[in-house]
Amino acid sequence: MVVNAPARGMREEFLRRALTAVSTTVDTGTLLGYEPDIGSYEHRRSASRWLARSGLDVDSGQVAICHGGRHALFVALVASLRAGEVLLPEALTYPGVKSAAQLLGITMSAVAMDAEGLVPEALEEACTSGTAPRALYRMPTAHYPTAIALSPQRRQAIADIARRHDLLIIEDDVFGLLLPDADTDIIPLAALAALAALAAERTLFLTSLSKTLAPGLRCGFLAGPPELADRLGALIRATVFNPSPRSTAVSMRWLDDGTADRLLDWQREEMARRRVAAEYLLRAHREISHVRTAALHAWMELREPWTASEMGALADGLGISISPMLYFGAVDRSVPRGVRLCLGNAPDVPTLATTIRTLLAGLDRGPTWASGTHV
């Protein structure tokens, strides 16, 4: 339960079909040569249609094809900040942005969160504190790790603050398409506008096919203001020259022939079943104070005397892998009394339920202080 991967489904069979089709319908010379750094016009046009599902109205000329979401994030960071400049992540954030920022010499300053996500007043304070932040990194939908979907009001407030302080926004939306059509808790999905739609002139929007279709495709998309297109191409050329033509060909075929839609629809239905099962089991337990699920993961908050470290030690003793919470702390190494559980790796819902019941049985026995948290 440590790797946030989608459920497997029929993707292997679809891959076999796509490989056969690509080998017989695409000029194999193009699959073994160099491609344009940001991707061919046809591929970027397919990508822009896919991004429209996230509420973005972007021209293909604004889209760059990257080697997965993490590569898109790296390119977005280099395009937005220089070494020594300040990036504002949330207090709990994606570990990949921490490692990339460290590698690039970017300073991170965390912005406070509450039960509804990033606090706009804390962002305003960070922008006026004298640190002169250059960019904000945000995952507003199905936040990683807390599963929060930021409200429309807070999204607009963040866009307004960014515009007022000339703050660039890096919006990570790898999970957004996994949310249900009807609503997310009480917020209609249609109301969850992307920050890139609210502040298009200053937002780099990234997503990938890893969480929705298959991680092994290594296909990511990065969209931004038109004036950044040449810079994005230069950065992709400097890092990978161009994404793998073979992987891109399969990915674009899936986007164009409807396979991606079928896989996404199945994934949404399957993960909805898994989230329902997880919430049903976790909410009833006396040692768990709060549960929230979204996309591929669940977030649960523990009651005292349990800590995230003790939960990790318990899971490890049961042969179940979960992420240490210190991975997610943007700056402060202190961690909340919360745990993220990834729901997609189990082969099916019954196996997932059995795994969760095993964890809950361990909670019933109480903490052993094996983590050294208490003596």
Secondary structure, DSSP 8 states (H G I E B T S, - for coil): --S-----TTHHHHHHHHHHHHHHHS-HHHHTS---TT--HHHHHHHHHHHHTTT----GGGEEEESSHHHHHHHHHHHH--TT-EEE-BSB--HHHHHHHHHHT-EE--B-EETTEE-HHHHHHHHTSSS---EEEE--SS-TTT-----HHHHHHHHHHHHHTT-EEEEE-SSGGGS-SSEETTEEGGG---HHHHSGGGEEEEEESTTTT-GGG--EEEE--GGGHHHHHHHHHHHTSS--HHHHHHHHHHHHHSHHHHHHHHHHHHHHHHHHHHHHHHHT-TTEEEEEEETTEEEEEE-TT--HHHHHHHHHHTT-----GGGTBSS-----SEEEEE-SSSSSHHHHHHHHHHHHHHHHH----TTSS--
